Amino acid sequence: MTRKPALPPIDRDYLLETLKTLLSIPSPTGYTDEAARWTCAEIERMGVEFELTRRGAIRARIPGKAAQPARAIISHLDTLGAQVAGIKDNGRMRLAPIGHWSARFAEGARCTVFTGRGGYRGAILPLKASGHVYNEEIDTQPVGWDHVELRVDAPMQSAADAERLGVAVGDIIAIDPQPEFIDNGYIASRHLDDKAGAAAMLAAMKAITEAKVTPVVDTLFLFSISEEVGVGASSILTHDVAAMVAVDNGACAPGQASKETGVTIAMADMTGPFDFHLTRKLIGLCEHHAIPFQRDLFRHYRSDNASAVEGGADVRTALVTFGVDASHGYERTHEDALLSVARLLTAYARSAVDIARDAEETGTLEGFTELPLAAAEGAEGHRAD
C-alpha cells in the first residue's frame, strides 16, 4: 500500500498569535478595511499573490500543477456589531444590530462607537440598569434591541451633546472581543466566528508555502467581508473555481454533534445539503490522515457557501467547522479544533482531483459523477410487487 507523505506541520504558536491579532482589530460588517489591510500584509509576507476587491474582499491564489479545476477555501473577516439607530434626549443611543445576534448578549458589553471624528468608548446597557433604582424590574424587563441603549463614556447628557461630539445615526459600533486563551487549550472570546476560521486558513497557507508544497490545481484562499449580513462570497468567486470549502463555526449545543475538538464537517445547513462528493472527499481525508472529526447538520445556519450558490455560482460546496459553544454570543472553542481544521485544509490543497470533468463548466455525460445506489452489503431489501 502506497502511503501519502505526511502533512506539513501546522505552527500552533503562529495560529494562536494570528487569532489574537485578528481579534484585536475591530471589523464589524461595514468596517473591515483594517482587518483586510492586515490580512493582505500577512499573505504578502508569505509570498502569495493576492487581489483586493473594491470593498476589501481578498482573493489569494497559490498556483497548482494545473490551473483547473481550481479550488477555493473561504472564511470571513467581518463580525457582528451594531449601529447607532437614533440619539435620545438624554444623550444615549438607540441601537440596531449588525448581523443576527441577541440583545441578551449585548447587555453589559464594552464597545467602541466609530464617528467621523474618531472613536468613543462605551457600554451597552439595559434600559433599567441599576437595581438600586429599579429594584426587581431589572430582572423582569424584556430582552430585545428596543430595550438596550449605548452609554458613551464622554460628556453626553443630551442629544445636542452627542451631536456636538460628532455622534450620528449610522455610526458603527464594534463590540469588544474580550479574549481569553486558557492554558488547557480553550479559547473564549466574542468573534471567534469567524476570526478563528481566518486564522486557521492563514496557518494552513503558512504550512503550504513554507513546505514548498505545490497544490495539484490552483487553490484560492478567499476572505470575505460581509458574511454576517448574508452577502459573503456572492461577488468574490472566479469562474474557474469548481469547488469551494467554507471554514466557519460549528454550533455546539444539546442535540448537535459538533464538538470543540477535531473538525466538524457539516452535511447540510438551512440552504440544503452540501455537495455529496466534496463532503465525502473531506471525510476521507480526515480518515486517511487521522484527523479527528464528526459530522453535523445545522438547521438555523448559513455560511459563505449560501451567498455563492444563491448568487448563481455553479460550484460544489462543503463546510468544515471548528466547534463553538454559545455561537454569536460569548463564544468558546479549543485550539485542537483550529489545528485540526488547518491540517484538513492542507490535506485538501494537496489532494488529487477526483472529478476531472469539473475543469469545464459544462460537458456531456462522459466523466459525470455517479452516486452509490446499490444496497449495502448485508442489507435486506424489500420490493413491492
C-alpha positions, 0 to 999 in steps of 0.5 A: 500500500502506497502511503501519502507523505505526511502533512506539513506541520501546522505552527500552533504558536503562529495560529494562536498569535494570528487569532489574537491579532485578528481579534484585536482589530475591530471589523464589524460588517461595514468596517473591515478595511483594517482587518483586510489591510492586515490580512493582505500584509500577512499573505504578502509576507508569505509570498502569495499573490493576492487581489483586493476587491473594491470593498476589501474582499481578498482573493489569494491564489497559490498556483497548482500543477494545473490551473483547473479545476481550481479550488477555493477555501473561504472564511470571513473577516467581518463580525457582528456589531451594531449601529447607532439607530437614533440619539435620545434626549438624554444623550444615549443611543438607540441601537440596531444590530449588525448581523443576527445576534441577541440583545441578551448578549449585548447587555453589559458589553464594552464597545467602541462607537466609530464617528467621523471624528474618531472613536468613543468608548462605551457600554451597552446597557439595559434600559433599567440598569441599576437595581438600586433604582429599579429594584426587581424590574431589572430582572423582569424587563424584556430582552430585545434591541428596543430595550438596550441603549449605548452609554458613551463614556464622554460628556453626553447628557443630551442629544445636542451633546452627542451631536456636538461630539460628532455622534450620528445615526449610522455610526458603527459600533464594534463590540469588544472581543474580550479574549481569553486563551486558557492554558488547557487549550480553550479559547473564549472570546466574542468573534471567534466566528469567524476570526478563528476560521481566518486564522486557521486558513492563514496557518494552513497557507503558512504550512503550504508555502513554507513546505514548498508544497505545490497544490495539484490545481490552483487553490484560492484562499478567499476572505470575505467581508460581509458574511454576517449580513448574508452577502459573503462570497456572492461577488468574490468567486472566479469562474474557474473555481469548481469547488469551494470549502467554507471554514466557519463555526460549528454550533455546539449545543444539546442535540448537535454533534459538533464538538470543540475538538477535531473538525466538524464537517457539516452535511447540510445547513438551512440552504440544503445539503452540501455537495455529496462528493466534496463532503465525502472527499473531506471525510476521507481525508480526515480518515486517511490522515487521522484527523479527528472529526464528526459530522453535523447538520445545522438547521438555523445556519448559513455560511459563505457557501449560501451567498455563492450558490444563491448568487448563481455560482455553479460550484460544489460546496462543503463546510468544515467547522471548528466547534463553538459553544454559545455561537454569536454570543460569548463564544468558546472553542479549543485550539485542537479544533483550529489545528485540526481544521488547518491540517484538513485544509492542507490535506485538501490543497494537496489532494488529487482531483477526483472529478476531472470533468469539473475543469469545464463548466459544462460537458456531456455525460462522459466523466459525470459523477455517479452516486452509490445506489446499490444496497449495502452489503448485508442489507435486506431489501424489500420490493413491492410487487 
